[in-house]
Amino acid sequence: MTRPLTIEDLYRFEIPGDPALSPDGERVAYTLTTQDADNDRVIRSIWEVRGGGGPARRLTHGPADTAPRWSPDGSWLAFLRAGQLHLLSADGGEAVALTTPARCPAGAGTPVWSPDGSRIAFAAPEAYRADSAPVVIDALGWKADGTGLIGSLRTQLFVVEVASGEVAQVTGGDRHVGTPSWSPDGTQLAFPAYTGPDAAALGPSAAHVVGAGERASLGRRVGPVDGLAGPVSWFPDGSALLVVGRASFGVGHSELLRQPLDGSAPVSLSAALDRNVMGGGPGYPGALPQFHGDAIVFCARDRGATRLYRLDADGISASPLSAGSGVSGCSVVTKAGRAAVVVSDASRFAEVVLLDLDAWTSGGPVLPSAGPRPVRLTDHMDRSLPGVALHPVTEREFTLEDGTVVHAMITRAEETPPGGPLLVDVHGGPHNAWAPHSDPVHLYHQELVSRGWTVLTPNIRASDGYGEAFYTAATGAWGETDEQDVLQPVAALVAEGLVDQARIALTGYSYGGYLTCWLSARSDLFAAVVPGGVLVDLTSMAGTSEEGHLIARHEIGDPARMTQLSPLSHADAVRSPTLILHGGADDTCPVGQAEQWFHALRTRDVPARLVVYPGSSHLFLLDGRPSHREDYSRRLVEWVTTHTNR
């Protein structure tokens, strides 16, 4: 007997991520995220599962253990514990600290083993700043969501000797650098670094190379100065770098680039796919591209889901994963011919599977490949939520009056009669997407569907997974271009009799919060509105958000349009009861945006309520306090049901 998922189930979630496959291809270490209700916190611990079968087992107890990485000989597992590097023997036992606050006062970053296993490289802040210390600001990029004020602190590269624990700083200068990659001979480190005039800020970046024995060097830039460099790795023969990025900075897809070491122009290897290559990040699932012989295994987004692809002499082919599934992490071991992949599907939030790469035969350019299906190694969904069944997600396409096709997901219980209430949820980004698989973040979807609602999640213009032309379609015209991508699909559902026109609610987070506010001023269709993590004033956003100057310059472009495209300029037209939900420590969409919207509505006698979650960053819905995430879903459900009841 099964039961539907509830909001309270949040405290039982077990979500695996960041898999690391041992060199022999037999053991997968991964981070498991669980919830500690008593202390209102997220717990992260390291677990292991064997490729040959058997139950998963806990290797560490947390509460802040992440980023497991096997040594080249498989004898050690390096990981981060509360920001410091630790080592765990493959034979078991207690973890030992490799770095300490005395040697790494600001902590360490994701460990990257040298080819001979004698050293570990990582990126980390170059110094520690006390919370009470004055913050000196000379350039843009002076704060970061989840971190707060950083002032002039920069992330640099460090190398620690495994035998002695001695730590040496490798790079220096007034710029942030990213996670390094060792050259095959262990003599050099490649890394991405910002190149713009305010080099601490998000902006142009390029691949760089530095000698592993150098000290506080700027390194040598090998990528274009005005490009975009994300994760960087080496070709197996050391002849070039493999970069996730773009040859020119701006709004558009990241590509898989071959970057020659002589600094000549990079060559796109993934252009034929016309999909955004996903290197991985919070809210943007993906993985580091990795080599399997002469082939490259990488992630890209297609129709909302992150999928696994292989590039070889026959072209690009999709992995033999089930339709609609999504990838959130991958680790490849070429010698063993295997990949460990974290996959979500319609019935499970995330599980670790093992993929036989040697049996992955090409299906032709951008076609599904043949071969055996992956073997699922974990059962965290069954273990933590026995008997829980998720409501089904159905894919649907809507053709708009201008010919644009909008792909959307509809979540609805099979027994729900027509003519009931509808929640429309707009995703953030704007270059993100709703996926056609299960979702552990937006629990209010499942709760409302259990109460007889239909949930519509459209992938509006600017969404990821539909080609670069669609990805860039709203640039310079936020709201104006994509408002019909919401309104016309809703009108179609009303015309079909599936939902009641008088009982429609609208929500969205981040960019979705922006479009929710925009639409509430442009349409009287919505009986209740719940914007979260909002953006309503592009002018103030430009000067206060960690990403504001990029949004102003590259997403909007024309300074004269900043006021016109701000929902705050149209607040006089809002009539819908509005619940605003916002993190109090949000540095991406600062809380002042929510305060401005609340003030604008209340002074115009619009029913409005503002809820601020103290200490919560922009991404708190992903990994913030469980009580805040529970409260967010409960308040949203209460607001929309109260204001749509007749």
N, C-alpha and C positions, 0 to 999 in steps of 0.2 A: 504494500500500500504506500502511495506517495502523497506528499503534501507540497504546497507551493512555497517558494522562498519568501521569507519575511525580513523586515529591516533588522530585527533582533539577531538574525543569523550572521550579521556582520562580525560578531564577536567570536564566531566559530570558524571563520575563514582560514584556510591554509593555502597560500598562493606561492608556488615555486617560481624561481626566476634565475637568470644569469648562470646557465649551466656551464660546467667545465668538464670536458672529457679527458680522462687520464691518457697518457701517451700510448698505452697498450690497447686503448679503446674499450676497456672492460668496466670502468668505474666512472660514474658521473657525480661530481660534487655540484651542489647548487645552494642558493640562498632560499630559505623558506620564510615567508612573512606570515606571522600570526598576530593575534590581538591579545593584549593583557588588560582585561576589563578592570581588575582590582586597582591597577596603577594608571589606567587610562593612557596606554601607550602602545605603540607597535613594537613587536618583538621580531628580530631577524636573527636566524641561526643557520649554521651550515649543516646540510644533510648530504647523504650519499646513497646512491642506489647502484646495484650491479647490473651490467648489461646482460648477464646470463640468467637473470631472474632473482626473485627473493624480495622481501619487503625493504622499503627505504628505512635508513637508520639515521638518527641524529648524531652528528659529530661534535657540535658545540651547542651551548645553551643560550648564547646571546648575552644581553638583549640587543646588541648592535654589531653583529658579525655579518660581513658582506664580502663580495668580490673574491670568491675562491679561485685560485689559480694553481695548477699542478706544476711542479718542477719538471725540467726536460726529461729526467730519468724516472719520474713518477714516485720518488721516494718521499717527497714533501708536498704539503699543500700550504701555500701562502694565502692569507686572507687579512681583511681589515677588521679590527675590533676597536670600536669607539674611536676610529680614526688613526690607530697605530697598527703597523704591520706585525703579524704574528705568524708563526710556523707550527704546523701540525704534522707529525710523522704519519706516513701512509700506513704504518703498523698500529696506529692508535696512540693513546696516552693523552697527556695534557698539552695544550698549546703553550708555546713559549713566545715571549715578546722579542721581536727583532729590532724594532725601533721603540724609543721611549720619549716622553715629553722632554727629557733633558737633551736628547739628540735631535728630535723633530718636534719642536715646541708647537708648531702649527698643525702637526699630524701629517699623515701620508695619504697618497692616492692609490688608485687601482694598481696592484703589483704586476710588473712585467718582467719575467725571468730572462736573463741572458741565455744565449744558446748553450753555454757550458754549465749553467746552473750555479755559478759562483757569485752572481750579483743580481740585484733586483732594481729596476728603474721605476720611478713613479713621478707624477706631477703633484705638487702641493704648494700652498702659500709659502712664501719665503720667510715669513716671520709671523709671530703671534702678536695680536693687538688686544689688550685688555678692553673689556666692554666700556669702562669708564674713561678710556684714553681719548683725547681730542682726535677728531678725524680731519685730516688735511686733504682738501680736494683741489686738484689742479687741472683735471681733465674729466671728460665724460667717462661713464662706466664706473661710477663711484659707489654703487651698491648692487646687490644681487639678491634675487628672491630666494628665501630660505636661509640666507647668510646675513643679510642686512648691510650695514655700512662697511665698506672695505677701504674707502679712501685711496691711498696710494699703494696698498699691498698688491702684489702681483703673484700669480702662480708660476712656478719655475720647475725645472727638471732636477731630480736628485737621483743618486745611485747609492745603494747600501751594499756593503760587502757582507755576504751571508755568514761567513766564518767569524768575522770580528764584530759585526754590527756597526762599523764605521760608516758614517753618512757624509757624502760629498755633494755639494751643489754644482750642477753642470751648466745651467744657463743663467743668464742675468739680463737686466735691462728693464725698460719701462713698458712691458707688455705681458699679457697672459699667454701661456703655452698650454697645449693639451697633452693627452696621454701619449707617451712615447712608444716607439717600436724599435727593437734591436735589429741591426743589420745581420745577415746570416753568419758573418764572421765575427760578430760580437765587438767590432771596433767602433761602430757609429750608432747614433740614435737619430731616428727621424721623428718629427713631431709637427703638429700644426701650431701656428702662432699668428696673432693679429698683426696687421701691417698698416692699418689706417693711421691718421694723424693723432687720434685719441686711441692709442693701441691697446688700452685696457678695455675699451668698449666693444660691444658686439658690432661687427662690421667686416670689412675685407680681411681675409686671412690667407695664409699660404703654407705649403709644406716647407719645412726646414730640415737641415741635417747638421749634426754637431758630433765631434769626436767624443766617444764615451769617457775619455780621460781628461777632457778639457774642464776648465773651472770658470764658471760665471761668464760663459761666452754667449754672444748673441746668436751663434750658429750661422749657417749659410742658407739663404733662401734659395729654393729650387723651383718653387711654383710662382705663378703670376702674382704680382703685387696687389692687383685689384680683383683677385678671385675669391673663392670661398673654399677652405679646406676643413674637412671634418676628420674622421678617423683616418689614420695613415698607417700603412704597413709596407713591407718590402716584397718585391718579387723574389722567389726562391733563389735565383742566381745572383741577387744583389744588383741587378742591372738598372732597376728603376723602382719607383715607389707606386703603390696602389693607393689612391686617394678617393675618398667619398667627398665630392664637392662640385664646384663649378669653375669654369675658366674665367668667368666674369661675375662680379658680385651683383646681386639683385634678386628680384622675386622670380623664382623658377625652380625647376627640378634640380636636386643633387644627382650627379652622375657618377659612374664608376670610371675613374680616370687613371690612365697610365702616365705618370709624371717622370720624364727623363731627368737624370741627376745633373745633366749639364744646364738645366734651367730653361730648356727650350719648351715650346708650347705643349701642354698636356693633350693627350689623345683620349677621346671618349670611347669607352668600350661598351657602353650600355645604351647608346642613342637609339638603336633600333627598337628598344623596348618601350620608349616613351612613357616611362614610369619613374617615380621618385625613389631613388635608392635610399634605404633606411639604415643608417648606422646605429640606431638605437638611442633612446633617451627617455626621461620621464614623460609619459603620455604619448610618446612617439615610438612604438615598438619596432625593434629591428636588431641587427647584430653586426659585428665587425666582419667585413668580407674576408674570406679565408680560401687558401688554395687547397685543391685536391688534385695532385699531379699537375697537369697543365691546365686544368679547369679552375675556375673561380666560383665559389659558392657565396651568394650574397642575398640580401633581403631587399625587396621593393614592395611598394603598396599598389594593390590592384583592386578597384571597386570596394574600397574601404578597408580591406584586410591586408595585413603585411604577409607576404608570401615569400617562399624560398625559391631561388632561381640558381641555375648553373649556366655559366658562360664557357663554351669550349669551341673547338674548331667547327662544330656543326651549327653554332649560333647560340641562342638563349632558349632554355627550356625551363618549365615550371616543375617543381618537385611533386612527387606522388603523394601529396597530402590531400585529405578529403576536401571536397568543395565547401567553401565558406569558412574553413578553418583559418586561424591567424597565428603567426609566429611572433614571439616576444623575446626570443634569445636562441643562440645557436653556437655550438662549439664543434670544430672539425678536427679530426686526427687523420692525416693523409695516410700514414703507414697502415693504420687499421682499416682504412676505407669506410669510416663511420662518421656520423654527425649526431650529436646530442642536441635536441631541439625542444624548446618549451612551446607547446601548442595549445590554443584555446579552440573550442568548437561549440556547437549549439547546445551541448548538454553539460560541458565542463568549463570552468573558468580557466584553468591552466594545468597541464600535466607534462611531465618529461617523457619524450619519446626518443627512440633510437632509429636512425635512418641509415640504411645500407647504401652508401654512395657508389659502390662498385656496381650495384644492380640498377642504378639510376641511368636508364638509357634515354637518349634524346628523342623528343617527340617532334623535333623540327623547331623552327624559329617561333618562340613564344607560345609553344603548345605544351599541354600536359605531357609528362613523360610516362614511360612504362616502368614496370618493376614492382617488387613487393611493397606493400604498405608498411609504414613505420610500425615498430613495436612499442606499445605504451609500457613504460617502466614504473610509473607511480599511480597511486589511486587516492590522492589527497581529497578530491571531491567526495568520493564514497566514504572515506574515513571520517571527514569532518562534518559532512552534511548527509548522513545516511537517510535514504528515503525522500530526499528533496528533489523535485522536478522543476526545471525552469520552463517558463512559458515560451512557446515557439515564436521564432522570428521569421517573418516572411519577407522576401525581397520583392520590390515593386518598382516599376519605372513609370514616370509621368512625363508626357510630352507637352511642353508649354506652348503658348500661343506663338512665341517667336521661334519655335522649333527646337529649343534646348531640351535635352532629355535629362531629367533629374532622377537619379537612383536613390531609393529610400528603403528603409526597413520599417515594417509594421509589426508590433508586438501586440498580441491579442489572444485571449483564451478562446479555445475552440467553441466553448458553450456560450460565449457572450452573444446576446441578441443584438441585432442592428439597432441603430438609433441612440446609442449611448454616448457618454462623454469622451472627449479626445484631448490628449496632451501632446503638443508639438514641442520637441526638444531640439534646439539648435546647437551644434557642436562648436568647440572653440577653434582657435588657430589664427586666422581662418583656414590655414592650410593643414587641417587635420581631417578626420572623417569618422563617421559611424561605421562599425564593422558588423557583418551579418553573423556574428557569433556571440557567445555569452559575455556578460559584462558585470564584474564585481563592484563597480564604482557607483553606478546609477541605480541604487536599490529601489528607489521610488518607482522605477518603471515596473518592476515585478509586483510591488505592493499595489499599485493602481490597477494593473491588469487583473490581479486577484479580486479587485473590487468592481470589475465590470467595465474598466476603461480600455480604450485603444490608445496605443502610443505610436506616434509617427516620428521617425528620426530621419530627416532628409539630408542627403549630401549635396548641399547647395553649391553654386558656382564658387570656385576657389578651393573646393575640397580636393583631397589628395587621392589619386588612384584612377584618374580618368583622362590622363594626358596633360601635357604642359599648357595647352591652350585653355583648357578648363581650369587648371590650377591658377592661372594668371588672369582669369576673366573679370574678376572684381577689382583689380588693381586700379587705384585712382577713383573708384566709384563705389566704395563700401555702402551697403544699404540700398543704394539706387539700383545696382545691377542684380543683387541677389534676393531682394524682397519678394519678388514674384515666385522664386524658387520655393518659398514657403506657402504663400497665399494660394497659388493655383493648385498645388497638390491637395491642400485642405479643401478647397472648393470642389475638387473632384470627389473626395470622400463624402462630402455633404451631398452632392448631387446623386451619388450612388445609394444614399440612404444608410451608409455604414455608421455615420455619426450624426449627432444632433448639433445643428448650427448654433444653438443657444448655449451649448455646454462645451465650449472649446477653451482650453487653457494653453498658455505659451510659457516656455522656460528656455534657458540657455545659460552657459557659463563662459566667461572670458569673452572671446569674440561673439559667442552665442549670447552672452549677456548684453553686449553692444547691440546685436540685431534684435534681441527681445525688446530693449528700450526703444529702438528705432521703429519697430513694427507697432508697438503700442501707441506711438504718436502718428502713425501713418494709416492705421486701420482700427475700426471699432468692432472687429470680429471677435476679440478675445475677452471672455468673461472674467478671467483671472490671469495675472502675469507674475512670473517669478524670475527676475534676472539675478544671476550670481556672478561674482568676480567681475563687476561691470566696468565698462568704459563708455563714458557719455560725453566727455569734453576733450576733443583731440588736442586742443591747444595746451591745456594744463597737463595732459598726459605726456606730451612731448618733452616737458621739462621735469617731470617727476617720476616717470616710469623707467625701469632699467632698460626697456626696449623702446621708449617713447621716441627717441630721435630717429630710430630706424623705421618705425611706423610712419612718422611724419615724412621722412625723405623718400622711402621706397614703396610703402604701401599706398600712401596718399599722393605724395609727389608735389602737387601744386599747393603752396601755402594758402592761397586764396580759398581753397576748398575745405580747409580745416574746420571752419565754423559751420559751413553749409552741411557738412557730413556728420556733424556732432548731434546726437540725439538731444542734448541739452538745448540746442537752438529751436527745437520743435516741441518742447515740453508742454506748451500751452494746449496742445491737441490731445494730451493723454487724459483718458477717463477711466481706464480699467484699474480695479483694485490691485495694488502692486506690493509684493513682498520682495525686499532686497536682501540678499544673503552675501556676506563678504568677509574675507579673512582680515583680521586686524593688523597682520604683519605682511600684507601683500605688497611686494615691490614691483610686480609686473603690472598690475592694475591697482594702483594705490587706493587705500580706503577712502581717500578724499573724493574719488569718483563716485562711490556709493553715497557719500554724504551730500554731494552736490545734487544727485538725482533725488534723494529723499527730500531735501530742502525744496527743490523745484516743485515736487508733487504736493507736498504738504501745504506750501504757501498758496497753492492753487486749489486746495480743498479736495484733492484726490485721495481716496483711502490708501494709505501707504504705511508700511512697517519696515524698519531697518533692523537687521540682526547682524551684529559684528562678532566674529569668533576670535577672541584675544589670542595673540601669539601665533595665529595660523597664517601660513604663507599662501601664495597663489595656488599651489599644488596640494593644499590640505585635503581635498577630496580623494587624492590618491593615497596619501600616507600620513595624514595628520592624526590628531587625537581621535580615537574611535568614538568618543562621546560627541565630538563636533560633527563627525561624518554621519552618525546616527541622527543627531538633531537636525542636520540639513535636510535629510530625507523626510523625517517626520513633519517638519514645519511645511515643507513643500506640499506633501500629501494633504495636510490639514487645510492649507490655504486654498488649493485648487478645488478640493471637494466642497469646502464651505461656500465658495463663491460661484460654483457651478450648479449647486443643488437648486431644484425648482420646487 
